[in-house]
């Protein structure tokens, strides 16, 4: 269930943009008319009929983005983010829907906590928000939550993100109970006996810097276990924020065996390697860590060929004082909602490493399908979920420019190309530059 503020839907005409919907093989310069939040016409010189008119000439109009992995820090750390601030940031980043993780304080492990969040989203959310519930109570990995009750209360799926389900037996039971709800499990894959105390990717750079290493096998070993359990139980699952080449290999092999597995990758894992950590910038500290160049290339190859079908920001806001400490003392996590498209367009599309069409599909269609949501479409009769992209615009990432309550971005002070000019989410103009 996706929920947002109940506000009137808008009448808009976007004039003369390159209308690009890769999944529908639509690539044409058109006017797009939205009546009361629904796409009413595609064509040339459409009647504005007192609609709001947006000049899209020289820009790209695409299906708006869906982020399947966002931390809104509510309840418990509203100083870092709220539903209102996080959804505003999402709108500015071109997103028409976001899915929030349950590792809050308290965790989203009961219908009461989930119900309060749904009510808050109905009052505050600028774009539709869905909530995942915890797999285990308190995310402690010991006892399953009441999954059926949580599904009835509106949970989109189940995850203990931030922690793995360490017990294979409990993971198997979770897959079995998940089948009753019809909701997908989304898994943080980490063998903590291998990753324990790791600050960054284990390799030559960690050795030179003297930081404890977090080896890639700590991820891939758990990926292999969870895919094996899914295969045995004939159940689907979603793999969160993959970072390692071996994880990609395991996913590809499992899909070849018929496992119904989807996966996501973040902008920072697609754009960075552990070499960046030499700067000792604590905004480069994330879990899983950015890894070696061979890992980055494997992730990019998997995104191209669809083995990984979704880009997710893993938007993880932190208070300034938490990040302004030595690297080894800082918490894991970076923000990403407002910079994802610009970062990926600059680092991957502009150099010719990824086509714009593939990027748009992986930021919109892929994430929606991973959780069984209706993908955004540019077609007559579809709800208006649109993003207008100025691919010629350049902009510098500044701390004061964020709509998020936190600014722990790995992109601070960098100049990016590609900027969101307009976001229409669920038929309402949620952002206009």
LOLUM-736442 format. One record per residue (C-alpha): residue number from 1; residue in one letter; x, y, z. Coordinates in nm, 4 decimals, padded with zeros to 6 digits. Last residue first. Example, Ala and Ser with C-alpha at 12.3 -4.5 7.8 and 13.67 -1.06 7.14 Angstrom:
<pts>
PT    i  aa        px        py        pz
PT    2   S   01.3670  -00.1060   00.7140
PT    1   A   01.2300  -00.4500   00.7800
</pts>
This chain:
<pts>
PT    i  aa        px        py        pz
PT  433   X   01.2511   02.3749  -01.0173
PT  432   X   00.9064   02.2219  -00.9891
PT  431   X   00.8271   01.9465  -00.7422
PT  430   X   00.5205   01.7491  -00.6307
PT  429   X   00.2940   01.8433  -00.9200
PT  428   X   00.0059   01.6048  -00.8528
PT  427   X  -00.1190   01.3123  -01.0593
PT  426   X   00.0220   01.0370  -00.8405
PT  425   X   00.3625   01.2078  -00.8552
PT  424   X   00.4450   01.4783  -01.1099
PT  423   X   00.8073   01.5817  -01.0840
PT  422   X   00.9559   01.8782  -01.2694
PT  421   X   01.3016   02.0137  -01.3576
PT  420   X   01.5198   01.7259  -01.2359
PT  419   X   01.8836   01.7863  -01.3211
PT  418   X   02.1448   01.6272  -01.5437
PT  417   X   02.5141   01.7138  -01.5201
PT  416   X   02.6863   01.7140  -01.1839
PT  415   X   02.9459   01.9372  -01.0206
PT  414   X   03.0896   01.8012  -00.6963
PT  413   X   03.0907   02.0123  -00.3785
PT  412   X   02.9207   01.7376  -00.1756
PT  411   X   02.8786   01.4167  -00.3754
PT  410   X   02.9391   01.1621  -00.0984
PT  409   X   02.6318   01.3070   00.0709
PT  408   X   02.5798   01.3403   00.4448
PT  407   X   02.3455   01.6378   00.4094
PT  406   X   02.0619   01.5629   00.6492
PT  405   X   01.7159   01.7160   00.6919
PT  404   X   01.6417   01.6339   00.3278
PT  403   X   01.5432   01.9300   00.1144
PT  402   X   01.9082   01.9714   00.0258
PT  401   X   02.0506   02.2915  -00.1234
PT  400   X   02.2375   02.4106   00.1849
PT  399   X   02.4794   02.1168   00.1659
PT  398   X   02.5786   02.2024  -00.1875
PT  397   X   02.5916   01.9771  -00.4931
PT  396   X   02.6941   02.1823  -00.7947
PT  395   X   02.4739   02.2039  -01.0989
PT  394   X   02.4906   02.1433  -01.4712
PT  393   X   02.1853   02.1454  -01.6964
PT  392   X   02.1978   01.9752  -02.0366
PT  391   X   02.0047   01.6659  -01.9261
PT  390   X   01.7124   01.8742  -01.8067
PT  389   X   01.4836   01.5964  -01.6919
PT  388   X   01.1045   01.6147  -01.6640
PT  387   X   00.9705   01.3379  -01.4399
PT  386   X   00.6266   01.1852  -01.4713
PT  385   X   00.3803   00.9807  -01.2687
PT  384   X   00.0470   01.0857  -01.4199
PT  383   X  -00.1922   00.7961  -01.3657
PT  382   X  -00.2382   00.6040  -01.6914
PT  381   X  -00.5341   00.6695  -01.9213
PT  380   X  -00.3240   00.7644  -02.2208
PT  379   X   00.0255   00.6232  -02.1909
PT  378   X   00.3490   00.7303  -02.0268
PT  377   X   00.3903   00.4568  -01.7680
PT  376   X   00.4881   00.4310  -01.4013
PT  375   X   00.5121   00.0665  -01.2908
PT  374   X   00.2182  -00.0796  -01.0970
PT  373   X   00.3684  -00.2259  -00.7811
PT  372   X   00.4594  -00.5927  -00.7411
PT  371   X   00.7572  -00.5278  -00.5158
PT  370   X   01.0381  -00.5924  -00.7651
PT  369   X   00.8129  -00.4632  -01.0443
PT  368   X   00.8203  -00.1099  -00.9067
PT  367   X   01.2002  -00.1114  -00.8712
PT  366   X   01.2486  -00.2314  -01.2296
PT  365   X   01.0035   00.0047  -01.4022
PT  364   X   01.1359   00.3313  -01.2592
PT  363   X   01.5067   00.3685  -01.1847
PT  362   X   01.6139   00.0634  -01.3863
PT  361   X   01.4052   00.1682  -01.6866
PT  360   X   01.5422   00.5231  -01.6791
PT  359   X   01.9009   00.3997  -01.6598
PT  358   X   01.8506   00.1585  -01.9480
PT  357   X   01.7069   00.4299  -02.1719
PT  356   X   01.9830   00.6740  -02.0794
PT  355   X   02.2372   00.4219  -02.2007
PT  354   X   02.5146   00.3102  -01.9693
PT  353   X   02.8943   00.3381  -01.9932
PT  352   X   02.8851   00.6152  -02.2547
PT  351   X   03.0817   00.8724  -02.0541
PT  350   X   02.7677   01.0903  -02.0176
PT  349   X   02.5481   00.7963  -01.9130
PT  348   X   02.7676   00.6542  -01.6350
PT  347   X   02.9277   00.9155  -01.4096
PT  346   X   02.7233   01.2230  -01.4964
PT  345   X   02.3883   01.0539  -01.5600
PT  344   X   02.4355   00.8320  -01.2567
PT  343   X   02.5228   01.1176  -01.0232
PT  342   X   02.2542   01.3492  -01.1593
PT  341   X   01.9860   01.0811  -01.1313
PT  340   X   02.0783   00.9829  -00.7769
PT  339   X   02.1392   01.3303  -00.6314
PT  338   X   01.8194   01.4258  -00.4509
PT  337   X   01.7379   01.0829  -00.3094
PT  336   X   02.0931   00.9838  -00.2176
PT  335   X   02.1958   01.0275   00.1442
PT  334   X   02.4853   00.8286   00.2846
PT  333   X   02.5253   00.5477   00.5376
PT  332   X   02.7465   00.3797   00.7947
PT  331   X   02.8106   00.5517   01.1270
PT  330   X   03.1373   00.7377   01.1901
PT  329   X   03.4023   00.6202   01.4368
PT  328   X   03.6380   00.4620   01.1797
PT  327   X   03.6216   00.7684   00.9563
PT  326   X   03.7152   01.0148   01.2284
PT  325   X   03.4209   01.2315   01.3388
PT  324   X   03.2001   01.4818   01.1578
PT  323   X   02.9525   01.2102   01.0548
PT  322   X   02.7592   01.1869   01.3805
PT  321   X   02.7767   01.5612   01.4433
PT  320   X   02.6102   01.6313   01.1077
PT  319   X   02.3087   01.4116   01.1770
PT  318   X   02.2700   01.1085   00.9541
PT  317   X   02.0499   01.0359   00.6537
PT  316   X   02.0494   00.6921   00.4885
PT  315   X   01.9066   00.6987   00.1347
PT  314   X   01.9652   00.3384   00.0208
PT  313   X   01.9478   00.4982  -00.3266
PT  312   X   01.7976   00.2061  -00.5144
PT  311   X   01.8572   00.1211  -00.8803
PT  310   X   01.6614  -00.1815  -00.9919
PT  309   X   01.6764  -00.4737  -01.2319
PT  308   X   02.0037  -00.6411  -01.1423
PT  307   X   02.0309  -00.9342  -01.3831
PT  306   X   01.8885  -00.6850  -01.6318
PT  305   X   02.1718  -00.6941  -01.8854
PT  304   X   02.2883  -00.3382  -01.8211
PT  303   X   02.2474  -00.3543  -01.4431
PT  302   X   02.4434  -00.6787  -01.4315
PT  301   X   02.7260  -00.5251  -01.6352
PT  300   X   02.7313  -00.2250  -01.4000
PT  299   X   02.7483  -00.4480  -01.0938
PT  298   X   03.0303  -00.6510  -01.2464
PT  297   X   03.2211  -00.3337  -01.3315
PT  296   X   03.1904  -00.2042  -00.9756
PT  295   X   03.3103  -00.5361  -00.8371
PT  294   X   03.6132  -00.5435  -01.0660
PT  293   X   03.6928  -00.1848  -00.9609
PT  292   X   03.7107  -00.2807  -00.5948
PT  291   X   03.4460  -00.2205  -00.3289
PT  290   X   03.2183   00.0464  -00.1928
PT  289   X   03.1139  -00.0739   00.1496
PT  288   X   02.7996  -00.2684   00.2322
PT  287   X   02.7251  -00.0795   00.4480
PT  286   X   02.8466   00.2774   00.3932
PT  285   X   03.1422   00.5007   00.4727
PT  284   X   03.2095   00.7456   00.1915
PT  283   X   03.0444   01.0290   00.3842
PT  282   X   03.3201   00.9744   00.6425
PT  281   X   03.5662   01.1401   00.4027
PT  280   X   03.8989   00.9665   00.4664
PT  279   X   04.0149   01.0885   00.1204
PT  278   X   04.1714   00.7430   00.0662
PT  277   X   03.8142   00.6152   00.0771
PT  276   X   03.7762   00.6970  -00.2928
PT  275   X   04.0085   00.4061  -00.3821
PT  274   X   03.7425   00.1766  -00.2372
PT  273   X   03.5502   00.2140  -00.5613
PT  272   X   03.2801   00.4563  -00.6687
PT  271   X   03.0173   00.5066  -00.9387
PT  270   X   02.8017   00.1930  -00.9414
PT  269   X   02.8345   00.1253  -00.5684
PT  268   X   02.7532   00.4895  -00.4963
PT  267   X   02.4491   00.4873  -00.7235
PT  266   X   02.3014   00.1901  -00.5393
PT  265   X   02.2267  -00.1604  -00.6665
PT  264   X   01.9072  -00.3628  -00.6505
PT  263   X   01.8085  -00.7253  -00.6866
PT  262   X   01.5312  -00.9543  -00.8009
PT  261   X   01.5034  -01.3280  -00.7458
PT  260   X   01.2514  -01.5734  -00.8872
PT  259   X   01.4845  -01.8731  -00.8825
PT  258   X   01.4657  -02.0540  -01.2162
PT  257   X   01.8061  -02.2176  -01.2274
PT  256   X   01.9332  -01.9380  -01.4575
PT  255   X   01.8088  -01.6927  -01.1951
PT  254   X   02.0234  -01.8700  -00.9375
PT  253   X   02.3324  -01.8546  -01.1598
PT  252   X   02.2877  -01.4819  -01.2215
PT  251   X   02.2366  -01.4156  -00.8512
PT  250   X   02.5455  -01.6130  -00.7525
PT  249   X   02.7616  -01.4338  -01.0103
PT  248   X   02.6274  -01.0965  -00.8964
PT  247   X   02.7096  -01.1832  -00.5356
PT  246   X   03.0608  -01.2871  -00.6412
PT  245   X   03.1113  -00.9473  -00.8065
PT  244   X   03.0265  -00.7692  -00.4825
PT  243   X   02.8113  -00.4700  -00.3860
PT  242   X   02.4460  -00.5704  -00.3802
PT  241   X   02.2169  -00.3154  -00.2155
PT  240   X   01.9212  -00.5383  -00.1152
PT  239   X   01.8380  -00.8770  -00.2617
PT  238   X   01.4696  -00.9376  -00.3333
PT  237   X   01.3034  -01.2734  -00.2816
PT  236   X   01.0727  -01.5139  -00.4589
PT  235   X   00.9767  -01.8540  -00.3162
PT  234   X   01.0298  -02.2026  -00.4512
PT  233   X   01.1147  -02.3244  -00.1002
PT  232   X   01.4361  -02.4951  -00.2133
PT  231   X   01.5199  -02.2183  -00.4579
PT  230   X   01.4537  -01.9509  -00.1978
PT  229   X   01.6732  -02.1385   00.0482
PT  228   X   01.9550  -02.1610  -00.2061
PT  227   X   01.9172  -01.7910  -00.2881
PT  226   X   01.9441  -01.7102   00.0813
PT  225   X   02.2581  -01.9172   00.1273
PT  224   X   02.4285  -01.7818  -00.1864
PT  223   X   02.3568  -01.4228  -00.0872
PT  222   X   02.4881  -01.4999   00.2613
PT  221   X   02.8227  -01.6171   00.1206
PT  220   X   02.8266  -01.3251  -00.1236
PT  219   X   02.8077  -01.0598   00.1464
PT  218   X   03.0795  -01.1700   00.3868
PT  217   X   03.2694  -01.2919   00.0804
PT  216   X   03.3179  -00.9280  -00.0180
PT  215   X   03.5434  -00.8775   00.2809
PT  214   X   03.4832  -00.6006   00.5380
PT  213   X   03.8381  -00.4904   00.6274
PT  212   X   03.9662  -00.3287   00.9451
PT  211   X   04.1322   00.0000   00.8558
PT  210   X   04.5102   00.0476   00.8419
PT  209   X   04.5048   00.2828   00.5467
PT  208   X   04.7409   00.0676   00.3399
PT  207   X   04.5609  -00.2553   00.4334
PT  206   X   04.2202  -00.1026   00.3628
PT  205   X   04.3490   00.0100   00.0214
PT  204   X   04.4943  -00.3308  -00.0683
PT  203   X   04.1739  -00.5149   00.0076
PT  202   X   03.8930  -00.5576   00.2568
PT  201   X   03.6194  -00.3097   00.1710
PT  200   X   03.5642  -00.0549   00.4472
PT  199   X   03.5171  -00.0260   00.8242
PT  198   X   03.4984  -00.3946   00.9182
PT  197   X   03.4367  -00.4521   01.2886
PT  196   X   03.2554  -00.7820   01.2154
PT  195   X   03.2286  -00.8554   00.8426
PT  194   X   03.3193  -01.2238   00.8631
PT  193   X   03.1179  -01.3258   01.1708
PT  192   X   02.8554  -01.0859   01.0422
PT  191   X   02.7715  -01.2889   00.7345
PT  190   X   02.5867  -01.0158   00.5471
PT  189   X   02.2969  -01.0276   00.3060
PT  188   X   02.0329  -00.7638   00.3732
PT  187   X   01.7250  -00.9333   00.2349
PT  186   X   01.3964  -00.8142   00.0917
PT  185   X   01.1135  -01.0639   00.1496
PT  184   X   00.8226  -01.0354  -00.0929
PT  183   X   00.4572  -01.0110   00.0051
PT  182   X   00.1853  -01.2616  -00.0857
PT  181   X   00.1019  -01.2887   00.2828
PT  180   X   00.0902  -01.6685   00.3031
PT  179   X   00.4110  -01.7038   00.1004
PT  178   X   00.5893  -01.4828   00.3525
PT  177   X   00.5239  -01.7489   00.6128
PT  176   X   00.7307  -02.0011   00.4168
PT  175   X   01.0073  -01.7544   00.3333
PT  174   X   01.0227  -01.6516   00.6993
PT  173   X   01.0402  -02.0167   00.8022
PT  172   X   01.3437  -02.0673   00.5786
PT  171   X   01.5096  -01.7569   00.7208
PT  170   X   01.4456  -01.8876   01.0724
PT  169   X   01.6191  -02.2140   00.9868
PT  168   X   01.9080  -02.0354   00.8197
PT  167   X   01.9635  -01.8288   01.1335
PT  166   X   02.1477  -01.5033   01.0647
PT  165   X   01.8548  -01.3031   00.9337
PT  164   X   02.0808  -01.0222   00.8198
PT  163   X   02.0889  -00.6769   00.9767
PT  162   X   02.0634  -00.3237   00.8434
PT  161   X   01.7548  -00.4285   00.6537
PT  160   X   01.5447  -00.6740   00.8556
PT  159   X   01.3012  -00.6947   00.5658
PT  158   X   00.9364  -00.7591   00.4834
PT  157   X   00.7124  -00.6341   00.2046
PT  156   X   00.4620  -00.3640   00.1129
PT  155   X   00.3162  -00.3629   00.4651
PT  154   X  -00.0412  -00.2294   00.4657
PT  153   X  -00.2051  -00.3295   00.7951
PT  152   X  -00.3208  -00.6589   00.6404
PT  151   X   00.0410  -00.7340   00.5542
PT  150   X   00.1394  -00.6588   00.9138
PT  149   X  -00.1248  -00.8973   01.0476
PT  148   X  -00.0130  -01.1701   00.8087
PT  147   X   00.3521  -01.1158   00.9002
PT  146   X   00.3115  -01.1388   01.2759
PT  145   X   00.6846  -01.0929   01.3318
PT  144   X   00.9239  -01.3858   01.3349
PT  143   X   01.1326  -01.4566   01.6435
PT  142   X   01.5113  -01.4531   01.6957
PT  141   X   01.6743  -01.2291   01.4384
PT  140   X   01.6732  -00.9218   01.6601
PT  139   X   01.4982  -00.7038   01.4056
PT  138   X   01.2882  -00.5917   01.7021
PT  137   X   01.0618  -00.8834   01.6170
PT  136   X   01.1813  -01.0527   01.3007
PT  135   X   01.0960  -00.9944   00.9349
PT  134   X   01.0479  -00.6224   00.9908
PT  133   X   00.7866  -00.4250   00.8014
PT  132   X   00.8285  -00.2451   00.4702
PT  131   X   00.6463   00.0832   00.4293
PT  130   X   00.5129   00.2497   00.1173
PT  129   X   00.5228   00.6220   00.0472
PT  128   X   00.3357   00.8195  -00.2175
PT  127   X   00.4881   01.1624  -00.2832
PT  126   X   00.4601   01.4784  -00.0717
PT  125   X   00.3933   01.2724   00.2416
PT  124   X   00.2620   01.4591   00.5459
PT  123   X  -00.0951   01.3710   00.6509
PT  122   X  -00.1458   01.0398   00.4720
PT  121   X   00.2147   00.9563   00.5523
PT  120   X   00.1515   01.0100   00.9224
PT  119   X  -00.1495   00.7757   00.9159
PT  118   X   00.0566   00.5070   00.7420
PT  117   X   00.3321   00.5546   00.9982
PT  116   X   00.0905   00.5159   01.2907
PT  115   X  -00.0512   00.2009   01.1329
PT  114   X   00.2962   00.0507   01.0988
PT  113   X   00.3716   00.1063   01.4665
PT  112   X   00.0385  -00.0461   01.5724
PT  111   X   00.0558  -00.3320   01.3214
PT  110   X   00.3792  -00.4449   01.4818
PT  109   X   00.7431  -00.4883   01.3760
PT  108   X   00.8280  -00.1450   01.2388
PT  107   X   01.1293  -00.1034   01.4640
PT  106   X   01.0992   00.1282   01.7608
PT  105   X   01.3198   00.3136   01.6879
PT  104   X   01.3578   00.2647   01.3123
PT  103   X   01.4949  -00.0250   01.1097
PT  102   X   01.1697  -00.0638   00.9114
PT  101   X   01.2836   00.0550   00.5653
PT  100   X   01.0762   00.3010   00.3665
PT   99   X   00.9605   00.2513   00.0076
PT   98   X   00.9477   00.5543  -00.2210
PT   97   X   00.7087   00.6675  -00.4935
PT   96   X   00.6897   00.9374  -00.7612
PT   95   X   01.0622   01.0090  -00.7519
PT   94   X   01.2283   01.2835  -00.9561
PT   93   X   01.4973   01.3809  -00.7068
PT   92   X   01.3115   01.6914  -00.5892
PT   91   X   01.0088   01.4729  -00.5181
PT   90   X   01.2246   01.2359  -00.3135
PT   89   X   01.3660   01.5222  -00.1083
PT   88   X   01.0124   01.6368  -00.0326
PT   87   X   00.9283   01.2755   00.0635
PT   86   X   01.2203   01.2691   00.3046
PT   85   X   01.1280   01.6024   00.4608
PT   84   X   00.7620   01.5111   00.5198
PT   83   X   00.8228   01.1512   00.6277
PT   82   X   01.0868   01.2782   00.8652
PT   81   X   01.4654   01.2806   00.8583
PT   80   X   01.7742   01.3250   01.0784
PT   79   X   01.6188   01.5107   01.3742
PT   78   X   01.3207   01.2771   01.3339
PT   77   X   01.5343   00.9982   01.4720
PT   76   X   01.2932   00.7691   01.6587
PT   75   X   00.9943   00.6974   01.4389
PT   74   X   01.0673   00.7900   01.1650
PT   73   X   01.4238   00.7659   01.0362
PT   72   X   01.3003   00.7969   00.6730
PT   71   X   01.5432   00.5352   00.5426
PT   70   X   01.4843   00.4653   00.1740
PT   69   X   01.5137   00.1513  -00.0381
PT   68   X   01.2704   00.0783  -00.3222
PT   67   X   01.3040   00.4176  -00.4907
PT   66   X   01.0584   00.4594  -00.7776
PT   65   X   01.1356   00.7110  -01.0528
PT   64   X   00.9008   00.9099  -01.2729
PT   63   X   00.8209   00.7829  -01.6223
PT   62   X   01.0104   01.0054  -01.8646
PT   61   X   00.9998   01.3554  -02.0113
PT   60   X   01.3386   01.4527  -02.1539
PT   59   X   01.4351   01.8175  -02.2076
PT   58   X   01.5202   02.0386  -02.5061
PT   57   X   01.1691   02.1796  -02.5144
PT   56   X   00.9778   02.0915  -02.1981
PT   55   X   00.7975   02.4219  -02.1488
PT   54   X   00.5445   02.3612  -01.8732
PT   53   X   00.1855   02.4827  -01.9143
PT   52   X  -00.0571   02.4740  -01.6214
PT   51   X  -00.3919   02.3938  -01.7780
PT   50   X  -00.6432   02.6620  -01.8729
PT   49   X  -00.7585   02.4540  -02.1729
PT   48   X  -00.4008   02.3822  -02.2840
PT   47   X  -00.5119   02.2453  -02.6196
PT   46   X  -00.2460   02.0130  -02.7577
PT   45   X  -00.0031   02.1428  -03.0198
PT   44   X   00.1301   01.7952  -03.0964
PT   43   X   00.0315   01.4633  -02.9450
PT   42   X  -00.0166   01.2606  -02.6303
PT   41   X  -00.3463   01.3068  -02.4501
PT   40   X  -00.5264   01.2400  -02.1211
PT   39   X  -00.2534   01.1317  -01.8789
PT   38   X  -00.4400   01.1323  -01.5473
PT   37   X  -00.3915   01.3735  -01.2557
PT   36   X  -00.7055   01.5792  -01.3120
PT   35   X  -00.6261   01.6126  -01.6833
PT   34   X  -00.2621   01.5667  -01.7875
PT   33   X  -00.1584   01.6621  -02.1386
PT   32   X   00.1677   01.5493  -02.2924
PT   31   X   00.3103   01.7358  -02.5906
PT   30   X   00.5398   01.5278  -02.8057
PT   29   X   00.8942   01.4729  -02.9299
PT   28   X   00.9210   01.0956  -02.9677
PT   27   X   01.0745   00.7944  -02.7973
PT   26   X   00.8178   00.5356  -02.6856
PT   25   X   00.9401   00.1759  -02.6808
PT   24   X   00.6899   00.0983  -02.4030
PT   23   X   00.9614  -00.0092  -02.1591
PT   22   X   01.1872   00.2743  -02.2732
PT   21   X   00.9387   00.5552  -02.2021
PT   20   X   01.0984   00.8662  -02.3490
PT   19   X   00.8985   01.1757  -02.4391
PT   18   X   01.1438   01.4279  -02.5848
PT   17   X   00.9756   01.7414  -02.4608
PT   16   X   00.7668   01.9769  -02.6721
PT   15   X   00.5136   02.1099  -02.4243
PT   14   X   00.4205   01.9579  -02.0879
PT   13   X   00.0511   02.0280  -02.0290
PT   12   X  -00.0780   02.0148  -01.6723
PT   11   X  -00.4094   01.9788  -01.4884
PT   10   X  -00.3373   01.8753  -01.1291
PT    9   X  -00.4835   01.6307  -00.8803
PT    8   X  -00.6393   01.7747  -00.5650
PT    7   X  -00.4740   01.6725  -00.2361
PT    6   X  -00.4912   01.3595  -00.0220
PT    5   X  -00.1450   01.3433   00.1292
PT    4   X   00.0378   01.0199   00.0565
PT    3   X  -00.0055   00.6435   00.0803
PT    2   X   00.1315   00.3405  -00.1050
PT    1   X   00.0000   00.0000   00.0000
</pts>
